[in-house]
């Protein structure tokens, strides 16, 4: 965990990249001036030179007479109490992050910028007081320019500090905002500004933002200090700036967005298709009455020629617009996601396709699959001479060996078969993954019987399931059906109603065959959950009004193989629902409107903005990349999953039929699915129906820690009973989420009210849980569970052969071949495995729950809040120990035992790579 008790005047980078551990030179003592004179301005570069041993710490030496005497008002703001006839020289220290790896041209541009700064023509800084100037009726202000000499050599060459001395009157008050004007031709990244010269200590202005060039936008950037203010508490000197900054972020809802913009507004998903390229790539607009969907961040690109309702696409490798501060930072770009995704889509996937597409054949035996991990796939790449292969950045899972004219792509053995290569064949492992796999959120208690569909019987046939009481009773080991229901021993994963409306379209696609499935599980007295019946349904036909079949595991060779095929079809459905509904829709897509609204309606000074800020990192960028490469028409999801070109239509239908904000609460979801019952006498107020449900039991630990942290934070800022309902920014934020971000659901009665601090805590806990624990639980197991194709095929290519089918004889003669030929082809499998590996990988610059980015240690000026956050961090350390202990408990069969991998997806911490653990603060991949 990153420490939060750094000295107040320290810029702590010591834990950032483990590289910054040398003291920087002390700043000169600030003097009180007896009379006004022109401000002296100089540039001071940290690091380098003799005696400079810790760049991460700024040491200020002075006598008490060297600082402006101050006091604090009721809001904790520093205000001057010195004599108004005197003037004070204060120092503004600006910390800028340069590129870590610069090319020759960029280094030359740096030298030019240093020269421009040296003559005082590069950066203008204006200090705004929180007190009103009676003459201008706005905040008192002073301004100056950065001015100085070239930087000395430093071990941390990409961090530079500029300092400017400004003369302020002794009654100036506390600086509440700083205006930065960038006079250079290119943008720069501002980490923070620190004002020294007040006895209350340094005043921090956390920025962590790109400062645009005045050539791109003449408006100055507004940076506020790290004091949190509700709107009604905003000091008068900066009240107008608070509104001005929000207005600049909202934009005008017009025009094409440029790379330097930081404008957040809304658009529909009208950029998934590319009808101008091929009419087969046309896709419906998601968002509206026909295909409801959450909104995305608007880019303003012009419409396509073929369809005025669809937005023209930006094709790889050109970037899709996201607001400037939402883009990946350089560490993530260079060492992981941008570079790696680019390599994946531009080098690896085409290389796999070029090598295998001419012989896109099924796996003929299981040893073909094993060779992916032992021998690898030889890929011939015609682009090698361009450096594409050598530059391919791959992580732990995929190891590449470059040789003359070809490379070897070798996958690491996935966790699911690393300890027991035959575990995937067993029924108890199939059931275990419903509770402790990558998609543990669809299993429900069977509460009503007989099972009935809610679909229109006039279209989809009789609503009754073909699963009967008599059939189930044969599989209950002597227990009566009534007793099994009474004791809560029957469970179901029901994809029937979600998939059947799409089945005809899906099965019309070449090489795709699927069923709408229901799976019944029985929890035996031995404590083991097992599947006992699978119903597979097709749409009714003129000759058959009810096209449903029920399969059980049977007792002979033929029924055993058919049972394996039935389970594979269920796994294929599960993979599609997981990816399109639980992963993409419920976390990525639904989180985007919260992020847009937070920036548009909550000032960066707002305490709720400060709380949510870590949980919004990188999400808009990864979503933009997904729209460009993954969920777009002809993209990886369509190519690799059963719904094919109808994938996003299925996601929209799920949003319409089942998504509701209040049910994204973990306790509410568990109760809705019958997997938990309310019980105020036990921890969390919930009793799990299955004690050995790793996702739920570990998830409740994380949920409760987030809830406690959020409640204490909200109580701290909203102690007044009417403070929530009277917070104009907060109310506008919540209304915008409902009426703009999720406007297709705006009239639903289940939206929580936002009248009290309890309402606010509940809403924020859901958002933070979705961005952190929920996403981690269903994302980082994708390769560990899906990297072995037979365990979790993402599509099926054949229906189960029936006795009157021509294929049935071949199935009887060679069931292994029939099974493998139903799975994805070698090309489909290797492509989706490469993507799953990427999506399961932690970036080296990941920020985990309970941790603070070392560049953001001064995110808030409130010791009580920092104390509460430290408590939250300590609780997560305790939770990690509890989960580790559970994974060693022999009574918990779903996380321990011979060959059983531990359940680690909700362990808070992780290192980089495919680790199968770790909860990032935000949806960052």
Buried (B, 14 or more C-beta within 10 A) or exposed (E): BBEBEBEBBBBBBBBBBEBBBBBBBEBBEBBBBEEEEEBBBBBBBBBBEEEBEBBBBBEBEBEEEBBBBBEEEEBBBBBBEBEEEBBBBBBBBBBBBBBBEBEEEEEEBBEEBBEBBBEBBBBBBBBBBBBBBEEEEBBBBBBBBBBBEEBEEBBBBBBBBBBBBBBBBBBBBBBBBBBBBBBBEEBBBBBBBBBBBBBBBBBBBBBBBBBBBBEBBEEBBBBBBBBBBBBEBBBBBBBBBBBBBBEBBBBEEEEEBEEBBBBBBBBBBBBBBBBBBEEEBBBBBBBBEEBBBBBBBBBBBEEBEBBEEBBBBBEBEEBBBBBBBBBBBBBBBBBBBBBBBBBBBBBBBBBBBBBBEEEEEBBEEEEBBBBBBEEBBEBEBEEBEEEBBEEBBBBBBBEBEEEEEBBBBBBBBBBBBBEBBEBBBEBBBBBBBBBBBBBBBBBBBBEEBEBEBEBEBEEBBEBBBBBBEEBBBEBBEEBEBEEBBEEBBBBBBBBBBBBBBBBEBBBEBEEBBBBBBBBBBBBBEEEBBBBBBBBBBBBBEEEEEBBBBBBBBEEEEEBEBBBBBBBBBBBBBBBBBBBBBBBBBBBBBBBBBBBBBBBBBBBBBBBBBBBBBBBBBBBBBBBBBBBBBBBBBBBBBBBBBBBBBBBBBBBBBBBBEBBBBBBBBBBBBBBBBBBBBEEEEEEBBBEBBBEBBBBBBBBBBBBBBBBBBBBBBBBBBBEEEEBBBBBEBBBBBBBBBBEBBBBBBEEEEEBBEBEBBBBBBBBBBBBBBBBBBBBBBBBBBBBBBBBBBBBBBBBBBBBBBEEEEEBBEBBBEEBBBBBBBBBBBBBBBBBBBBBBBBBBBBBBBBBBBBBBBBBBBBBBBBEEBBEBBBEBBEBBEEBBEEBEEBBEEEEBBBBBBEBBBBBBBBBBBBEBBBBBBBBBBBBBB
